[in-house]
C-alpha cells in the first residue's frame, strides 16, 4: 500500500485554511494537491478536529480487525458444519 504524503492531522490543518478564508485553488497549489484531492479530503475529514481524526483512525483499524476475525470464525464454522454433516451428527 502506498504511504500517504500527509497525515490525518496535516489534512485537517489544510482543510482549516479554507475556513480561514484562503481560496481552495491557492491551498491546493501551496500544498501540491489537486482540487479533487482537496474535496475528497473535505468529504471525509470536513468539520473534524485532530483528535476526531485520531479516533476515526482507531475505529477504522478496530473495524478491520473485527472483519478479519469474523471472516476467520465464519470460515471455521463452515468447515465444522461440513465435518458434522459428513459424520452424520
N, C-alpha and C positions, 0 to 999 in steps of 0.2 A: 504494500500500500504506500502511496506517495506521501511523504512527510509534508505537512501543511507549512506554508510560509509564515502564517500568522497564528498566534494563539487566540483562544476564545476571548481572553481579556483584551488583546490588541484589537480584535474585531469590534468589540463593544465600544472601545475608545474611538475607533474610526467612525462608527455609526453616530457617536455623540457629536462629532464635528458638524454633521449636518444639522443637528438640533441647535447648535450654537450659531447657525446662520451661514455657514460655508456652502457653496454650490456643490452639488453632487459631482459634477464634472471635474471641479478643482480637487476634490477629495480623492477621486479615482486617479487622477493624474499624479497627485502628490505621493500616493501610496503604491502606484504601479499596478492597479487593478482595473478590471473592466467595469463598465456600468452594470452589466449582467451580474457580475460577482457581487457588487455592492448591493443590488436589490435581492439577490439570493440570501446574502447575509442578513439583510433587513427583515426578510420574511421569517428567518429562523431565530435571529437574536434581537430583533427590534423591541425596544422597551425594557430590555433586561439590564440588570446591573452585573458587575463582575462576579459577585457571589452567586447570583442566579445562574449564570453560565456554568460555574463550577458544579453546582447542584445538578444542573441538566446533564452535564458530562457524567457525573457519578450515576445518575439514574439510567442513562443510556448504557453505561458499562454493566450495571447490575442487570438490566433487561437482557442484554446479550448473553450474560452468564446463565440467566434463568432459561432463556430459549434453548441454549445448548444442553443444559441439564434436562429440560423437558424432552428434547429430541432423544437423548440417551435413554431416559426412562421409558419413553414410548417405544423405542426400538427393542429394549429388553422385555417389555410387557408383551409385545407382538411375538417375540421369539418364545416366550414362556407359553403363550396361548397355543402356538403351533406345536410345541413339545407336548403339552397336555392333550391336545387333540390326537396326536399320534399314539400316546399312551392309553387313550380312552378314558381319561379322567373327567 
